[in-house]
């Protein structure tokens, strides 16, 4: 008896939508020993249409800081290109709905503003899960949290 394919792999179903923050990109592009491989697998899955990603425009701001500080214009350009043209990546601006939800998350969980904005963006976008290695971020309320390795296995 063969296992049935995941719902999103069946004809007509959309692939899963995951919320991500800046660290997914940093881990991949900077070759992080611990999380870089899983980050690369997730980005490859998005590129191949096996999942969709949503990120706040705040992630672009965050990934550009180190390259700008270090004068690494090529890395900064790679990040810009990625955020503007990567397949199945949607970058959302911070609007009033996201700001309200981020304020609720900050008030309830004591999150830093950037973390609250990333999570609020994911929630407003209707993701199935938020991918993160940050243990400080809450999971289970509003949106589930998955590690990069867990997501990579699901997409494998």
Phi, psi and omega in degrees: 000125182269148178288144179284138180295153177307152183310319184288343179272352178282154182306130175088349181272146178278147176294161183298150178251124180241140172273141180224157173246189186296333187294331177304315182287319179298312180303318181289305187290332180262007174061044180303128183300319186277319188242355185298319182296313179296320178300317178297322179294322179292316178296322177296320179297319178295316181300325180273359178082016179273349172203167175236147181238147174228136180221154173282150174301338175302329178297323177297314177306312184295319183287339181278344185299306184295313178300321178293318180297322183270001181069026180268077185295329179293317178294319177301318179294322177299318178296314180301313180300316180301312183291336182267337189221005183291134180298139174062026173243121176252130179250121183253140173283166178272110178253185184297321180295316179294320179298316178298313181294320178297320178297320177298317180295320177296315182295318185281322188245356181067028181288155171289154183306312180302317179297318179297320179294317179299313180294318179297320178301315180297315181297314181296326179285345178080037181291159174279332180197157174253129183265122182197151173257002182281109183291343180285340183281137180287155175226159175091338179256116180083313180207138178288157177244134177237146171286162178298320180297318179299316180294318180299320178295315179300325184272346183298000000 
